[in-house]
């Protein structure tokens, strides 16, 4: 019997309109009545997904949880109580930020409460306006104002994946043995502290709740979900997942994220 569903948000649980399809909402509510934990596992900050938690009736609920910042934080939804936090040191975040400026990419710097966006372009502004509530656009060429603020992660945005791959190769002197590097949404390269990923966080949360890995389902679509999919007892990809993710999962949904793929997975593996 599965006891916990860890689910990515963008391009997995959410449709293109950044809303949860009604099919997913009903299936999640039905599963919750059986005592199954539904845990959003996102690269975004836990405070920025308030509308999604509200749709799922998980906002401000005790004994309900979110994995945020790609595993950088495990949070109880009631008053956003942080159970575990693994951030970047300021010096490391600063080095990444400066390399982003040198390579002329849009840069996001995540703290526990805010997202600061630098060198933003029109496409990125349109993309995050519906997905990332409360982001702060900065014109600064320094993040010294964050010296005393815990930093969760840094990411670079560019629509050219090859360009992002080349940046990863160029900055290995910064990232080697210090940073976990992942890709997401076919537009981001993301940098977390070494050893931080969704998979480790899912297992940690399971241990807190007395849930074994064999009792965990993970659902995702992209490379930053890979560790979570590998860690879970059952791995599921939505139909719009990138091809390499489809190759490693136990089940590929017939539905895409707009059509209620998460509901399909719940119906097949929880109720059948």
The 8 nearest C-alpha neighbors of each residue, nearest first, counted from 0:
[[1, 214, 2, 269, 213, 215, 268, 35],
 [0, 2, 214, 215, 3, 216, 269, 35],
 [1, 3, 35, 214, 215, 36, 0, 210],
 [4, 2, 36, 215, 35, 37, 1, 216],
 [5, 3, 216, 37, 217, 215, 38, 36],
 [6, 4, 217, 38, 39, 40, 216, 37],
 [7, 5, 218, 39, 40, 217, 4, 38],
 [6, 8, 40, 219, 41, 11, 39, 218],
 [9, 7, 12, 11, 13, 41, 10, 6],
 [10, 8, 11, 13, 12, 7, 17, 14],
 [9, 11, 256, 13, 14, 8, 12, 220],
 [12, 10, 256, 8, 9, 13, 7, 219],
 [11, 13, 8, 256, 261, 19, 7, 9],
 [14, 12, 19, 17, 18, 9, 11, 8],
 [13, 15, 257, 16, 256, 17, 18, 19],
 [14, 16, 17, 257, 13, 10, 18, 256],
 [15, 17, 14, 18, 13, 129, 19, 257],
 [18, 16, 13, 14, 15, 130, 129, 19],
 [19, 17, 13, 16, 14, 20, 51, 15],
 [18, 20, 13, 12, 14, 21, 23, 24],
 [21, 19, 23, 22, 259, 18, 14, 24],
 [20, 22, 24, 23, 25, 19, 259, 26],
 [23, 21, 25, 20, 24, 259, 262, 26],
 [22, 24, 262, 26, 21, 20, 25, 259],
 [25, 23, 21, 27, 22, 26, 55, 28],
 [24, 26, 28, 22, 27, 23, 29, 21],
 [25, 27, 29, 23, 262, 28, 24, 30],
 [28, 26, 30, 24, 29, 25, 23, 31],
 [27, 29, 31, 25, 30, 26, 24, 32],
 [28, 30, 26, 32, 27, 31, 25, 33],
 [31, 29, 27, 33, 32, 28, 35, 26],
 [30, 32, 35, 34, 28, 33, 29, 27],
 [31, 33, 29, 30, 34, 28, 35, 27],
 [32, 34, 31, 30, 35, 29, 2, 36],
 [35, 33, 31, 32, 36, 30, 2, 3],
 [34, 36, 2, 31, 3, 33, 30, 37],
 [37, 35, 3, 4, 38, 2, 31, 34],
 [36, 38, 4, 3, 5, 35, 39, 27],
 [37, 39, 5, 65, 64, 4, 36, 40],
 [40, 38, 6, 65, 5, 7, 66, 41],
 [41, 39, 66, 7, 6, 67, 5, 65],
 [42, 40, 67, 43, 7, 69, 8, 39],
 [41, 43, 69, 68, 67, 44, 40, 70],
 [42, 44, 68, 41, 67, 45, 47, 69],
 [43, 45, 67, 47, 46, 68, 42, 111],
 [44, 46, 67, 47, 48, 43, 65, 49],
 [47, 45, 44, 48, 49, 112, 79, 111],
 [46, 48, 44, 45, 132, 49, 131, 43],
 [49, 47, 51, 46, 50, 45, 52, 44],
 [48, 50, 52, 51, 47, 46, 53, 58],
 [51, 49, 53, 48, 52, 54, 47, 58],
 [52, 50, 54, 53, 48, 49, 55, 19],
 [53, 51, 58, 57, 55, 49, 54, 50],
 [52, 54, 56, 58, 50, 51, 55, 57],
 [55, 53, 51, 52, 56, 50, 19, 24],
 [54, 56, 52, 57, 53, 24, 51, 28],
 [57, 55, 53, 54, 58, 52, 60, 28],
 [58, 56, 52, 55, 60, 53, 59, 63],
 [57, 59, 52, 53, 60, 56, 76, 49],
 [60, 77, 58, 76, 78, 57, 61, 79],
 [61, 59, 77, 76, 58, 57, 63, 62],
 [60, 62, 77, 63, 76, 59, 75, 64],
 [63, 61, 60, 75, 64, 76, 77, 36],
 [64, 62, 61, 76, 60, 75, 57, 36],
 [63, 65, 75, 76, 74, 38, 62, 66],
 [64, 66, 39, 74, 38, 73, 40, 67],
 [65, 67, 40, 73, 70, 72, 39, 41],
 [66, 68, 41, 72, 44, 45, 69, 70],
 [67, 69, 42, 71, 43, 70, 44, 72],
 [70, 68, 42, 197, 196, 67, 71, 41],
 [71, 69, 197, 196, 200, 72, 68, 67],
 [70, 72, 68, 85, 84, 69, 195, 67],
 [73, 71, 84, 67, 83, 70, 66, 74],
 [74, 72, 66, 83, 82, 65, 81, 67],
 [75, 73, 81, 65, 80, 82, 64, 79],
 [74, 76, 64, 80, 77, 79, 63, 81],
 [75, 77, 79, 59, 64, 60, 63, 58],
 [76, 59, 78, 60, 61, 79, 75, 80],
 [79, 77, 80, 59, 76, 75, 60, 58],
 [80, 78, 76, 77, 75, 74, 81, 45],
 [79, 81, 75, 74, 78, 82, 77, 76],
 [82, 80, 74, 83, 73, 79, 75, 72],
 [81, 83, 74, 73, 80, 84, 75, 72],
 [84, 82, 73, 72, 81, 85, 74, 71],
 [83, 85, 72, 71, 86, 73, 81, 82],
 [86, 84, 71, 72, 83, 192, 151, 195],
 [87, 85, 151, 150, 192, 71, 84, 152],
 [88, 86, 192, 150, 151, 92, 152, 89],
 [87, 89, 91, 90, 92, 86, 150, 149],
 [88, 90, 92, 91, 93, 146, 87, 150],
 [91, 89, 93, 88, 92, 94, 87, 146],
 [90, 92, 94, 88, 93, 89, 95, 87],
 [93, 91, 89, 95, 94, 90, 96, 87],
 [92, 94, 96, 90, 91, 95, 89, 97],
 [95, 93, 91, 97, 96, 92, 90, 98],
 [96, 94, 98, 92, 93, 97, 99, 91],
 [95, 97, 93, 99, 94, 98, 92, 100],
 [96, 98, 100, 94, 99, 95, 93, 101],
 [97, 99, 101, 95, 100, 96, 102, 94],
 [100, 98, 96, 102, 97, 101, 104, 103],
 [99, 101, 97, 103, 98, 102, 96, 104],
 [100, 102, 98, 99, 103, 97, 104, 96],
 [101, 103, 99, 100, 104, 98, 166, 97],
 [104, 102, 100, 101, 99, 105, 118, 98],
 [105, 103, 99, 102, 156, 155, 106, 157],
 [104, 106, 118, 156, 119, 155, 117, 103],
 [107, 105, 155, 117, 116, 154, 104, 156],
 [106, 108, 116, 154, 115, 153, 109, 117],
 [109, 107, 153, 115, 114, 152, 116, 106],
 [110, 108, 114, 151, 152, 150, 113, 153],
 [109, 111, 150, 151, 113, 112, 149, 114],
 [110, 112, 113, 151, 109, 44, 150, 149],
 [111, 113, 110, 46, 114, 44, 109, 47],
 [114, 112, 110, 109, 111, 115, 134, 133],
 [113, 115, 109, 134, 108, 135, 110, 116],
 [114, 116, 135, 108, 107, 136, 134, 113],
 [117, 115, 107, 136, 106, 137, 135, 114],
 [118, 116, 106, 137, 119, 105, 136, 138],
 [119, 117, 105, 106, 120, 104, 116, 138],
 [118, 120, 105, 117, 123, 116, 124, 121],
 [119, 121, 123, 122, 124, 118, 105, 125],
 [122, 120, 124, 123, 125, 119, 126, 118],
 [123, 121, 125, 124, 120, 126, 119, 127],
 [122, 124, 126, 125, 120, 121, 127, 119],
 [123, 125, 121, 122, 126, 127, 128, 120],
 [126, 124, 122, 123, 128, 127, 121, 129],
 [127, 125, 123, 124, 128, 122, 129, 130],
 [126, 128, 130, 131, 129, 124, 125, 123],
 [127, 129, 125, 130, 126, 124, 131, 132],
 [130, 128, 127, 131, 17, 126, 132, 16],
 [131, 129, 127, 128, 17, 132, 126, 9],
 [132, 130, 127, 128, 129, 47, 134, 133],
 [131, 133, 47, 134, 130, 128, 129, 48],
 [132, 134, 135, 131, 47, 113, 114, 128],
 [135, 133, 114, 132, 115, 131, 113, 136],
 [134, 136, 115, 116, 114, 137, 133, 113],
 [135, 137, 116, 115, 117, 134, 138, 119],
 [138, 136, 117, 139, 116, 135, 115, 118],
 [137, 139, 117, 140, 136, 118, 116, 141],
 [140, 138, 141, 137, 117, 142, 118, 136],
 [139, 141, 138, 142, 100, 117, 97, 137],
 [140, 142, 139, 143, 144, 97, 96, 93],
 [141, 143, 144, 145, 93, 140, 146, 139],
 [142, 144, 145, 146, 141, 93, 147, 89],
 [143, 145, 142, 146, 141, 147, 148, 139],
 [146, 144, 148, 143, 147, 142, 149, 89],
 [147, 145, 143, 148, 144, 89, 142, 149],
 [146, 148, 145, 149, 144, 89, 143, 150],
 [147, 149, 145, 146, 150, 110, 144, 89],
 [150, 148, 110, 151, 86, 147, 111, 87],
 [151, 149, 110, 86, 87, 109, 152, 148],
 [152, 150, 86, 110, 109, 87, 71, 111],
 [151, 153, 191, 109, 190, 150, 108, 87],
 [154, 152, 108, 190, 107, 189, 109, 92],
 [153, 155, 189, 107, 188, 190, 106, 187],
 [154, 156, 106, 188, 187, 105, 104, 107],
 [157, 155, 187, 105, 186, 104, 106, 188],
 [156, 158, 186, 159, 104, 187, 155, 163],
 [157, 159, 186, 160, 156, 185, 187, 162],
 [160, 158, 162, 157, 161, 163, 186, 185],
 [161, 159, 163, 162, 158, 164, 186, 185],
 [162, 160, 164, 163, 159, 165, 166, 158],
 [161, 163, 165, 159, 160, 164, 166, 157],
 [162, 164, 166, 160, 165, 161, 167, 188],
 [165, 163, 161, 167, 166, 162, 160, 168],
 [164, 166, 162, 168, 163, 167, 161, 169],
 [165, 167, 169, 163, 168, 164, 170, 162],
 [168, 166, 164, 165, 169, 170, 163, 171],
 [167, 169, 165, 166, 171, 170, 164, 163],
 [168, 170, 166, 167, 171, 165, 172, 164],
 [171, 169, 172, 173, 167, 168, 166, 174],
 [170, 172, 174, 173, 175, 168, 169, 167],
 [171, 173, 170, 174, 175, 169, 168, 176],
 [174, 172, 171, 170, 175, 94, 95, 177],
 [173, 175, 178, 171, 177, 172, 176, 170],
 [174, 176, 171, 177, 172, 173, 178, 170],
 [177, 175, 178, 174, 193, 179, 173, 171],
 [178, 176, 193, 174, 175, 192, 179, 173],
 [179, 177, 193, 192, 174, 191, 190, 176],
 [178, 180, 193, 191, 190, 192, 194, 195],
 [181, 179, 190, 189, 178, 191, 188, 182],
 [182, 180, 223, 189, 188, 222, 179, 190],
 [181, 183, 188, 222, 187, 223, 189, 180],
 [182, 184, 187, 185, 221, 223, 222, 186],
 [185, 183, 186, 187, 221, 182, 10, 9],
 [186, 184, 183, 187, 160, 158, 182, 221],
 [185, 187, 158, 184, 157, 156, 183, 160],
 [188, 186, 156, 183, 182, 155, 189, 185],
 [187, 189, 182, 155, 154, 181, 163, 183],
 [190, 188, 154, 181, 180, 182, 153, 187],
 [189, 191, 180, 153, 152, 179, 154, 178],
 [192, 190, 152, 179, 178, 195, 193, 87],
 [191, 193, 178, 87, 195, 179, 86, 194],
 [194, 192, 178, 179, 177, 195, 191, 176],
 [195, 193, 192, 179, 196, 178, 199, 191],
 [196, 194, 193, 192, 70, 71, 191, 179],
 [197, 195, 70, 69, 198, 199, 200, 194],
 [196, 198, 70, 200, 227, 69, 199, 201],
 [227, 199, 197, 226, 201, 230, 200, 196],
 [198, 200, 202, 201, 197, 196, 203, 195],
 [199, 201, 203, 70, 197, 198, 202, 204],
 [202, 200, 204, 198, 203, 199, 197, 205],
 [201, 203, 205, 199, 204, 200, 206, 198],
 [204, 202, 200, 206, 205, 201, 199, 207],
 [205, 203, 207, 201, 206, 202, 200, 208],
 [204, 206, 210, 202, 208, 203, 207, 209],
 [205, 207, 209, 203, 208, 204, 210, 202],
 [208, 206, 204, 205, 209, 203, 210, 202],
 [209, 207, 205, 206, 210, 204, 203, 211],
 [208, 210, 206, 207, 205, 211, 204, 212],
 [209, 211, 205, 208, 206, 214, 212, 2],
 [212, 210, 214, 213, 205, 209, 206, 215],
 [211, 213, 214, 215, 232, 231, 202, 210],
 [214, 212, 232, 211, 215, 231, 233, 1],
 [213, 215, 1, 212, 211, 2, 232, 0],
 [216, 214, 3, 212, 231, 232, 213, 1],
 [215, 217, 4, 233, 231, 234, 232, 5],
 [218, 216, 5, 234, 228, 6, 231, 4],
 [217, 219, 235, 6, 236, 234, 7, 5],
 [220, 218, 7, 236, 224, 11, 6, 221],
 [219, 221, 240, 236, 237, 11, 241, 244],
 [222, 220, 224, 223, 183, 241, 240, 219],
 [221, 223, 225, 224, 182, 183, 181, 244],
 [222, 224, 181, 225, 182, 221, 183, 226],
 [225, 223, 222, 227, 221, 219, 226, 228],
 [224, 226, 228, 222, 227, 223, 229, 244],
 [225, 227, 198, 229, 228, 224, 197, 230],
 [198, 228, 226, 230, 197, 224, 229, 225],
 [227, 229, 234, 225, 217, 230, 226, 231],
 [228, 230, 226, 227, 231, 225, 234, 198],
 [229, 231, 227, 198, 228, 226, 232, 212],
 [232, 230, 215, 233, 212, 228, 216, 229],
 [231, 233, 213, 215, 212, 214, 216, 234],
 [232, 234, 216, 231, 249, 217, 215, 235],
 [235, 233, 228, 248, 217, 249, 216, 231],
 [234, 236, 218, 250, 248, 251, 249, 217],
 [237, 235, 251, 219, 220, 218, 240, 245],
 [238, 236, 252, 255, 240, 239, 260, 251],
 [237, 239, 255, 252, 240, 254, 253, 251],
 [240, 238, 255, 237, 241, 220, 256, 10],
 [241, 239, 220, 237, 238, 236, 221, 242],
 [240, 242, 244, 243, 221, 220, 239, 245],
 [241, 243, 245, 244, 240, 246, 239, 221],
 [244, 242, 246, 245, 241, 247, 222, 240],
 [245, 243, 246, 242, 247, 241, 221, 240],
 [246, 244, 242, 243, 247, 248, 236, 240],
 [245, 247, 243, 244, 248, 242, 249, 251],
 [248, 246, 244, 245, 249, 243, 229, 234],
 [249, 247, 234, 250, 235, 245, 246, 236],
 [248, 250, 234, 235, 233, 247, 251, 236],
 [249, 251, 235, 248, 236, 252, 234, 245],
 [252, 250, 236, 235, 237, 238, 245, 253],
 [253, 251, 237, 238, 254, 260, 236, 250],
 [252, 254, 238, 251, 255, 260, 237, 263],
 [255, 253, 260, 252, 258, 238, 259, 237],
 [254, 256, 238, 239, 260, 258, 237, 257],
 [255, 257, 11, 14, 260, 258, 10, 259],
 [258, 256, 14, 255, 259, 15, 20, 13],
 [257, 259, 255, 254, 256, 260, 20, 14],
 [260, 258, 262, 261, 23, 22, 256, 257],
 [259, 261, 254, 263, 255, 262, 256, 237],
 [262, 260, 264, 263, 259, 23, 12, 265],
 [263, 261, 23, 265, 26, 259, 260, 264],
 [262, 264, 260, 266, 261, 265, 267, 259],
 [263, 265, 261, 267, 262, 266, 268, 260],
 [266, 264, 262, 269, 268, 267, 263, 261],
 [265, 267, 270, 263, 264, 269, 268, 262],
 [268, 266, 271, 264, 265, 269, 263, 270],
 [267, 269, 265, 271, 266, 264, 270, 1],
 [270, 268, 265, 266, 271, 267, 1, 30],
 [269, 271, 266, 268, 267, 265, 30, 29],
 [270, 267, 268, 269, 266, 265, 264, 263]]
